[in-house]
Amino acid sequence: MKLLDTLSKAEQEVDVSKKVKIYLCGVTVYDESHIGHARTIIVFDVLRKYLEDNGIEIEFIQNFTDVDDKIINKANSENKTAEEISTKYIENYFTDFDGLNVKRVTNYPKATEHIEDIIEFIEKLIVKDVAYATKNGVYFSVSKFSEYGKLSKKKIDELQSGSRIEIDEQKKDPLDFAVWKLSDMEPTWESPWGNGRPGWHIECSAMSIKYLGENFDIHGGGRDLIFPHHENEIAQSESCTGVQFAKIWMHVGMVTIDGEKMSKSIGNVKSIKHVLENWGPNIIRLFCLSGHYSKPIDYSEELLMRELVKWNQIRLAYYELMQIRDFEPENGPESDKQRQSEEEKETIEIKEVNEIIIKEGENFDSALEQNMNTHLALQAFYNIVSFCLANENKMTEEAAAHILPEMKRMMKVLGLVLPEIDSEKIIEINQLIKLRNEYRSKAKENKNYYKDADNIRDKLNGLNIETSDRVTKTVWMYKENIKQKN
């Protein structure tokens, strides 16, 4: 598998001969997670699921920044402690991302639980003379790291000329960044330099190295983290260890709203809770994976409606295949005389079925292995769905049994989830549908039977089932509560 490395600006091979170690910068827990967070985490979720589907062991770390000025300010404004604020939004985070079908990572370290590790890291930087203490805290000396700017492609001279005057006059250089901030505002921790709390960048360096080692496979996050966060992580980590920090830097493009950047001042931030309530997890995942991960993507009602149409096609193809393979009753809307007999019915050749499965399966894998081209992987998946719908009247039990495993594999990797099916409920549903269609057939001669058919439909609604009347049969699907509002 190859991924585009932001540092080298070239695709780099992921070493899958051993456990793959991934660190993803998580959220700062002072507010609800939004669609931008969702996109980044969903992309990495698919990466992880694809590797695991290929038998590759993954160690995946994603942190929580649970000490930060934003958290403290929120706590003060609500007359709460910083811990109460962070705890609330960490709980909400898991509710949101469990709802988005995101598999939980190996470990979710919190900055506040690793203060000792952070202090030890800073002490090493001071010993190596790349960090220094002032009356306001400890700073990393950017000038001591000659490769500063290599990730973001920014030059130190240009950064210095464009920098603002800093409040701390004791800083040796305006570009120097805090690794420890002295403060008497809670929460604070004791340190050799005085009570305070860690800087933002040092948290991820300390925690990633603690759990994954000094040199691990993939470090990721949104493109907005390239500078200064990831640039500073590289500088302090490689200054401390003397070795390359991460082998591959993977960054996910931003989400805009109707062409504009998400902003609280504009009021266009879409929380995950909001999009889940209005669109559900599968449509949100399809949207987040619809473009190349490294490029921006625009969130709009029109685009979400397109994904809704595609998702309904997926649902229809999936349920129809399932019912053909295992549970298809004689439930067609036409009378027996009007139906084709099994001998007369044109059926699809298994050879043709296998050819489409092999072709699109290879296209799906190739797309993901070549820099996580999820939009091309989705196209391969849609091609199978379209094939199934185009050949619905030719589909046999054998053909459905061949297609379903590959369709399920792709859905598993993409994180698309349909409800598990209880066999007793299936029997009940099929019996109701058969009875409904008998009433509908009789209603052609006696309209009073329409009422009986409507009563059956109401019973199906009570079981959360919707029906789609096809040419020779009725396909049923579980309903999804999608409000279809942006």
C-alpha positions as CSV (number, residue, x, y, z in Angstrom):
1,M,0.0,0.0,0.0
2,K,1.2,3.5,-0.8
3,L,0.2,6.8,0.8
4,L,1.0,10.4,-0.1
5,D,3.6,11.7,2.4
6,T,3.2,15.4,3.0
7,L,6.9,15.7,4.0
8,S,8.4,14.2,0.8
9,K,5.4,15.2,-1.4
10,A,5.6,11.7,-2.9
11,E,3.8,8.4,-2.4
12,Q,5.6,6.2,0.1
13,E,5.2,2.4,0.7
14,V,3.6,1.4,4.0
15,D,5.6,-1.5,5.5
16,V,2.9,-4.1,6.1
17,S,5.4,-6.9,6.9
18,K,4.9,-6.1,10.5
19,K,2.5,-4.3,12.8
20,V,1.5,-1.0,11.4
21,K,1.6,1.8,14.0
22,I,-0.6,4.9,13.4
23,Y,-0.9,8.1,15.5
24,L,-3.8,10.4,14.7
25,C,-4.2,13.8,16.3
26,G,-7.6,13.8,18.0
27,V,-9.9,16.6,19.2
28,T,-9.5,19.3,21.8
29,V,-12.4,18.5,24.0
30,Y,-14.0,21.9,24.6
31,D,-17.0,21.6,22.3
32,E,-19.0,19.2,20.1
33,S,-17.1,17.4,17.3
34,H,-18.1,18.5,13.8
35,I,-18.2,17.2,10.3
36,G,-14.6,18.2,9.7
37,H,-13.5,16.0,12.5
38,A,-15.7,13.3,11.1
39,R,-14.1,13.3,7.7
40,T,-10.5,12.9,9.1
41,I,-11.5,10.1,11.5
42,I,-13.6,8.3,8.9
43,V,-10.8,8.3,6.4
44,F,-8.4,6.8,8.9
45,D,-11.1,4.3,10.0
46,V,-11.3,3.0,6.4
47,L,-7.5,2.9,6.2
48,R,-7.4,0.8,9.4
49,K,-10.3,-1.5,8.4
50,Y,-8.8,-2.2,5.0
51,L,-5.4,-3.1,6.4
52,E,-7.1,-5.3,9.1
53,D,-9.2,-6.9,6.4
54,N,-6.0,-8.0,4.7
55,G,-4.7,-9.6,7.9
56,I,-2.4,-6.8,9.0
57,E,-2.1,-6.0,12.7
58,I,-2.7,-2.4,13.6
59,E,-1.7,-0.4,16.7
60,F,-3.8,2.8,16.4
61,I,-3.4,5.7,18.9
62,Q,-5.6,8.8,18.9
63,N,-5.2,11.4,21.7
64,F,-7.5,13.7,23.5
65,T,-6.2,17.2,24.2
66,D,-8.0,17.7,27.5
67,V,-5.9,20.6,28.8
68,D,-6.0,23.8,26.8
69,D,-6.8,27.5,27.0
70,K,-10.1,26.9,25.1
71,I,-11.1,24.3,27.7
72,I,-10.2,26.6,30.6
73,N,-12.1,29.5,29.0
74,K,-15.2,27.4,28.5
75,A,-15.0,26.1,32.1
76,N,-14.8,29.6,33.4
77,S,-17.7,30.8,31.3
78,E,-19.9,28.0,32.5
79,N,-18.6,28.1,36.1
80,K,-17.3,24.5,35.9
81,T,-13.9,22.8,36.2
82,A,-11.8,22.1,33.1
83,E,-12.1,18.4,33.9
84,E,-15.9,18.6,33.9
85,I,-15.8,20.2,30.5
86,S,-13.4,17.7,29.0
87,T,-15.2,14.7,30.5
88,K,-18.5,15.9,29.0
89,Y,-17.1,16.3,25.5
90,I,-15.1,13.1,25.6
91,E,-18.3,11.2,26.4
92,N,-20.1,13.0,23.6
93,Y,-17.2,12.1,21.2
94,F,-17.6,8.4,21.8
95,T,-21.4,8.7,21.3
96,D,-20.9,10.6,18.0
97,F,-18.2,8.3,16.5
98,D,-19.8,5.1,17.7
99,G,-22.9,6.4,15.9
100,L,-20.7,6.9,12.7
101,N,-19.7,3.2,12.7
102,V,-16.1,4.2,13.6
103,K,-14.2,1.3,15.2
104,R,-12.5,2.4,18.4
105,V,-8.7,2.6,18.3
106,T,-6.2,0.8,20.4
107,N,-5.8,3.6,22.9
108,Y,-7.1,7.1,23.6
109,P,-4.4,8.7,25.8
110,K,-5.3,12.0,27.5
111,A,-2.7,14.8,28.0
112,T,-3.6,15.2,31.7
113,E,-2.8,11.5,32.3
114,H,0.7,12.0,30.8
115,I,2.1,15.0,32.5
116,E,5.1,13.1,33.9
117,D,6.0,11.9,30.4
118,I,5.7,15.4,29.1
119,I,7.9,16.9,31.8
120,E,10.6,14.2,31.2
121,F,10.4,15.0,27.5
122,I,10.9,18.7,28.2
123,E,13.9,17.9,30.5
124,K,15.6,16.1,27.6
125,L,15.1,19.1,25.3
126,I,16.7,21.4,27.9
127,V,19.6,19.0,28.4
128,K,20.2,18.9,24.6
129,D,20.1,22.8,24.7
130,V,17.2,23.0,22.2
131,A,14.7,24.4,24.9
132,Y,15.1,27.0,27.5
133,A,13.2,28.4,30.5
134,T,12.0,31.9,31.0
135,K,9.9,33.6,33.7
136,N,6.8,32.6,31.8
137,G,7.6,29.0,30.9
138,V,9.8,26.8,28.7
139,Y,10.3,27.4,25.0
140,F,11.6,25.3,22.2
141,S,14.4,27.1,20.3
142,V,13.4,26.9,16.6
143,S,16.7,28.1,15.4
144,K,18.4,25.0,16.9
145,F,16.5,22.8,14.5
146,S,18.0,23.4,11.1
147,E,15.2,21.6,9.2
148,Y,12.4,23.6,10.7
149,G,9.7,24.2,8.0
150,K,10.4,21.0,6.1
151,L,6.9,19.7,6.5
152,S,5.0,22.9,5.7
153,K,7.6,24.1,3.2
154,K,7.9,27.3,5.1
155,K,11.2,29.1,5.5
156,I,12.4,30.4,8.8
157,D,13.4,33.7,7.4
158,E,10.0,34.3,5.9
159,L,8.3,33.3,9.1
160,Q,10.5,35.6,11.2
161,S,9.8,38.6,8.9
162,G,6.0,38.0,9.1
163,S,5.9,37.2,12.9
164,R,4.1,39.4,15.4
165,I,5.8,40.8,18.5
166,E,5.3,38.3,21.3
167,I,4.2,39.2,24.8
168,D,7.1,37.3,26.4
169,E,10.1,39.5,25.8
170,Q,12.4,36.8,27.2
171,K,11.8,34.6,24.2
172,K,15.0,34.4,22.2
173,D,13.1,34.3,18.9
174,P,9.5,35.2,18.1
175,L,9.1,31.8,16.4
176,D,10.0,29.8,19.6
177,F,7.0,28.0,20.9
178,A,5.9,27.0,24.4
179,V,6.4,23.5,25.7
180,W,5.5,24.4,29.2
181,K,3.4,27.4,30.3
182,L,3.7,28.8,33.9
183,S,0.3,29.6,35.3
184,D,-1.6,29.9,38.6
185,M,-4.9,29.3,36.9
186,E,-6.2,25.7,37.4
187,P,-5.6,23.1,36.2
188,T,-1.8,23.2,36.9
189,W,0.9,20.7,37.7
190,E,4.2,21.0,39.5
191,S,7.3,21.0,37.4
192,P,11.0,21.9,37.7
193,W,10.2,25.3,36.2
194,G,7.2,26.1,38.3
195,N,3.5,25.2,38.4
196,G,1.8,25.3,35.0
197,R,0.6,23.1,32.2
198,P,2.0,21.7,28.9
199,G,2.0,23.4,25.6
200,W,-0.2,21.9,22.9
201,H,2.5,20.5,20.6
202,I,4.5,18.7,23.2
203,E,1.5,16.6,24.3
204,C,1.4,14.7,21.0
205,S,5.2,14.2,20.8
206,A,5.3,12.7,24.3
207,M,2.3,10.4,23.9
208,S,3.0,9.2,20.3
209,I,6.6,8.2,21.3
210,K,5.4,6.6,24.5
211,Y,3.0,4.3,22.8
212,L,4.5,3.8,19.3
213,G,8.2,4.4,19.7
214,E,10.6,7.0,18.4
215,N,10.0,6.1,14.7
216,F,6.5,4.8,13.7
217,D,4.6,4.3,10.4
218,I,1.9,6.9,10.0
219,H,1.2,10.2,11.7
220,G,-2.0,11.9,10.6
221,G,-4.6,14.7,11.0
222,G,-6.4,17.4,9.2
223,R,-4.5,19.7,6.8
224,D,-5.0,22.6,9.2
225,L,-2.5,20.8,11.6
226,I,0.4,20.8,9.2
227,F,1.6,24.2,10.6
228,P,2.3,24.9,13.3
229,H,1.2,21.8,15.2
230,H,2.9,19.0,13.1
231,E,5.8,21.1,12.2
232,N,6.5,21.7,15.8
233,E,6.0,18.1,16.7
234,I,8.7,17.1,14.2
235,A,11.1,19.8,15.5
236,Q,10.9,18.8,19.1
237,S,10.6,15.1,18.6
238,E,13.6,14.7,16.2
239,S,15.7,17.1,18.3
240,C,14.9,14.9,21.3
241,T,15.5,11.5,19.8
242,G,17.9,12.2,16.9
243,V,15.9,10.0,14.6
244,Q,13.1,10.4,12.0
245,F,9.8,10.9,13.8
246,A,7.1,9.4,11.5
247,K,7.8,7.6,8.3
248,I,4.6,9.0,6.6
249,W,2.6,12.1,7.2
250,M,-1.0,11.8,6.0
251,H,-3.2,14.8,6.0
252,V,-7.0,15.0,5.2
253,G,-8.5,18.0,3.4
254,M,-10.9,20.4,5.1
255,V,-14.7,20.4,4.9
256,T,-16.3,23.6,3.8
257,I,-20.0,24.5,4.1
258,D,-21.6,25.7,0.8
259,G,-18.2,26.9,-0.3
260,E,-17.4,28.7,3.0
261,K,-15.0,27.7,5.8
262,M,-16.8,26.4,8.9
263,S,-16.9,29.2,11.5
264,K,-18.9,29.7,14.7
265,S,-19.1,33.4,13.9
266,I,-20.9,32.6,10.7
267,G,-23.0,30.0,12.4
268,N,-22.4,27.3,9.8
269,V,-20.6,24.6,11.9
270,K,-22.3,21.2,11.4
271,S,-21.9,19.1,14.5
272,I,-21.8,15.3,14.2
273,K,-24.9,15.0,16.4
274,H,-26.7,17.3,13.9
275,V,-25.7,15.4,10.7
276,L,-26.4,12.0,12.3
277,E,-29.9,13.1,13.3
278,N,-30.6,14.4,9.9
279,W,-28.8,12.0,7.5
280,G,-27.6,8.9,9.5
281,P,-24.2,7.4,9.6
282,N,-24.0,5.7,6.2
283,I,-24.8,8.8,4.1
284,I,-22.3,10.8,6.1
285,R,-19.6,8.2,5.5
286,L,-20.4,8.1,1.8
287,F,-20.1,11.9,1.7
288,C,-16.8,11.9,3.6
289,L,-15.3,9.3,1.3
290,S,-16.7,10.7,-2.0
291,G,-13.6,12.8,-2.8
292,H,-9.9,12.2,-2.5
293,Y,-9.0,12.5,1.2
294,S,-6.2,15.0,0.6
295,K,-8.5,17.5,-1.2
296,P,-11.2,19.9,0.4
297,I,-14.8,18.7,0.2
298,D,-17.9,20.9,0.3
299,Y,-20.8,20.0,2.6
300,S,-24.1,20.9,0.9
301,E,-27.7,19.6,0.9
302,E,-27.4,18.8,-2.8
303,L,-24.4,16.6,-2.3
304,L,-26.0,14.8,0.6
305,M,-29.1,14.2,-1.4
306,R,-27.0,12.5,-4.1
307,E,-25.5,10.3,-1.5
308,L,-28.9,9.4,-0.2
309,V,-30.0,8.3,-3.7
310,K,-26.9,6.1,-3.9
311,W,-27.4,4.7,-0.4
312,N,-31.0,3.7,-1.3
313,Q,-29.7,1.9,-4.3
314,I,-27.2,0.1,-2.1
315,R,-29.9,-0.9,0.3
316,L,-32.2,-2.2,-2.4
317,A,-29.5,-4.3,-4.1
318,Y,-28.3,-5.7,-0.7
319,Y,-31.8,-6.7,0.6
320,E,-32.8,-8.1,-2.8
321,L,-29.7,-10.3,-3.0
322,M,-30.2,-11.4,0.6
323,Q,-33.9,-12.3,-0.1
324,I,-33.1,-14.1,-3.3
325,R,-30.3,-16.1,-1.7
326,D,-32.0,-17.2,1.5
327,F,-35.5,-15.9,2.1
328,E,-37.4,-15.2,-1.1
329,P,-41.0,-16.2,-0.7
330,E,-43.5,-16.4,-3.5
331,N,-44.5,-12.8,-2.9
332,G,-44.7,-11.2,-6.3
333,P,-47.4,-8.7,-7.1
334,E,-48.6,-10.6,-10.2
335,S,-50.7,-13.8,-10.2
336,D,-49.1,-17.2,-10.8
337,K,-50.3,-17.3,-14.3
338,Q,-48.7,-13.9,-15.1
339,R,-45.4,-14.9,-13.7
340,Q,-42.7,-16.7,-15.8
341,S,-42.1,-20.2,-14.7
342,E,-38.6,-21.0,-13.4
343,E,-38.0,-22.9,-16.6
344,E,-38.9,-19.9,-18.8
345,K,-37.1,-17.3,-16.7
346,E,-33.9,-16.0,-18.2
347,T,-31.1,-16.3,-15.6
348,I,-27.7,-14.8,-15.4
349,E,-24.6,-16.8,-16.1
350,I,-22.4,-17.5,-13.0
351,K,-19.3,-16.8,-15.2
352,E,-20.6,-13.3,-15.8
353,V,-21.2,-12.8,-12.1
354,N,-17.7,-14.0,-11.2
355,E,-16.2,-11.7,-13.8
356,I,-17.8,-8.6,-12.3
357,I,-16.9,-9.7,-8.8
358,I,-13.2,-10.3,-9.7
359,K,-12.9,-7.1,-11.8
360,E,-14.5,-4.7,-9.3
361,G,-12.9,-6.4,-6.3
362,E,-9.5,-5.8,-7.9
363,N,-10.5,-2.2,-8.7
364,F,-11.7,-1.6,-5.1
365,D,-8.4,-2.9,-3.6
366,S,-6.2,-1.2,-6.1
367,A,-7.9,2.2,-5.4
368,L,-7.3,1.9,-1.7
369,E,-3.8,0.6,-2.1
370,Q,-2.9,3.6,-4.4
371,N,-3.1,6.4,-1.8
372,M,-6.5,5.7,-0.4
373,N,-8.5,6.7,-3.4
374,T,-11.8,6.1,-1.7
375,H,-13.8,7.8,-4.4
376,L,-12.5,5.2,-6.9
377,A,-13.1,2.4,-4.4
378,L,-16.7,3.6,-4.1
379,Q,-17.1,3.6,-7.8
380,A,-16.1,-0.1,-7.9
381,F,-18.6,-0.8,-5.2
382,Y,-21.3,1.1,-7.0
383,N,-20.6,-0.8,-10.2
384,I,-21.5,-4.0,-8.4
385,V,-24.6,-2.4,-7.0
386,S,-25.6,-1.3,-10.5
387,F,-25.0,-4.7,-12.0
388,C,-27.3,-6.3,-9.4
389,L,-30.1,-3.8,-10.0
390,A,-29.8,-4.1,-13.8
391,N,-30.0,-7.9,-13.6
392,E,-32.5,-8.2,-10.8
393,N,-34.9,-10.3,-12.9
394,K,-32.1,-12.7,-13.9
395,M,-30.6,-13.2,-10.5
396,T,-30.6,-16.7,-9.1
397,E,-29.9,-18.0,-5.6
398,E,-26.4,-19.1,-6.7
399,A,-25.6,-15.7,-8.2
400,A,-26.8,-13.9,-5.1
401,A,-24.7,-16.2,-3.0
402,H,-21.6,-15.4,-5.0
403,I,-22.1,-11.6,-5.0
404,L,-23.1,-11.0,-1.4
405,P,-19.8,-11.9,0.3
406,E,-17.9,-9.4,-1.9
407,M,-20.5,-6.8,-1.4
408,K,-20.3,-7.3,2.4
409,R,-16.5,-7.2,2.4
410,M,-16.6,-3.8,0.7
411,M,-19.2,-2.5,3.0
412,K,-17.2,-3.6,6.0
413,V,-14.1,-1.8,4.8
414,L,-16.1,1.3,4.0
415,G,-17.9,1.2,7.4
416,L,-21.4,0.9,5.9
417,V,-23.8,-0.9,8.1
418,L,-27.2,-2.4,7.6
419,P,-29.1,-4.0,10.5
420,E,-28.6,-7.7,11.3
421,I,-31.6,-9.8,10.4
422,D,-33.4,-12.1,12.8
423,S,-34.7,-15.2,11.1
424,E,-38.0,-15.3,13.0
425,K,-38.7,-11.7,12.0
426,I,-37.8,-12.5,8.4
427,I,-40.4,-15.3,8.4
428,E,-43.1,-12.9,9.8
429,I,-42.2,-10.2,7.3
430,N,-42.3,-12.5,4.3
431,Q,-45.7,-13.9,5.3
432,L,-47.1,-10.4,5.7
433,I,-45.8,-9.4,2.3
434,K,-47.2,-12.5,0.6
435,L,-50.6,-11.9,2.2
436,R,-50.5,-8.2,1.1
437,N,-49.8,-9.1,-2.4
438,E,-52.6,-11.7,-2.5
439,Y,-54.9,-8.9,-1.4
440,R,-53.6,-6.6,-4.0
441,S,-54.1,-9.2,-6.7
442,K,-57.7,-9.8,-5.6
443,A,-58.3,-6.0,-5.4
444,K,-58.2,-5.9,-9.2
445,E,-61.6,-7.6,-9.2
446,N,-62.9,-6.4,-5.8
447,K,-61.6,-3.0,-4.5
448,N,-62.5,-3.9,-1.0
449,Y,-59.3,-5.9,-0.8
450,Y,-57.3,-2.7,-1.0
451,K,-58.3,-2.0,2.6
452,D,-56.9,-5.3,3.7
453,A,-53.7,-4.7,1.8
454,D,-53.4,-1.3,3.5
455,N,-53.8,-3.0,6.9
456,I,-50.9,-5.3,6.1
457,R,-48.8,-2.3,5.1
458,D,-49.6,-0.7,8.4
459,K,-48.4,-3.8,10.2
460,L,-45.2,-3.7,8.2
461,N,-44.7,0.0,9.2
462,G,-45.1,-1.1,12.8
463,L,-42.2,-3.5,12.2
464,N,-40.1,-0.7,10.7
465,I,-40.3,-2.2,7.3
466,E,-40.7,-0.5,3.9
467,T,-41.4,-2.3,0.7
468,S,-40.4,-1.8,-2.9
469,D,-42.7,-3.5,-5.5
470,R,-40.5,-4.8,-8.3
471,V,-41.7,-6.4,-11.6
472,T,-42.0,-10.0,-10.3
473,K,-41.6,-9.6,-6.5
474,T,-41.7,-7.2,-3.6
475,V,-38.4,-6.4,-1.8
476,W,-38.5,-5.3,1.8
477,M,-36.0,-3.2,3.6
478,Y,-35.6,-1.8,7.1
479,K,-36.6,1.8,7.3
480,E,-34.0,4.5,8.1
481,N,-34.9,7.6,10.0
482,I,-33.5,10.3,7.7
483,K,-35.0,13.7,7.9
484,Q,-33.3,14.9,4.7
485,K,-32.5,18.3,6.0
486,N,-29.2,20.1,5.8
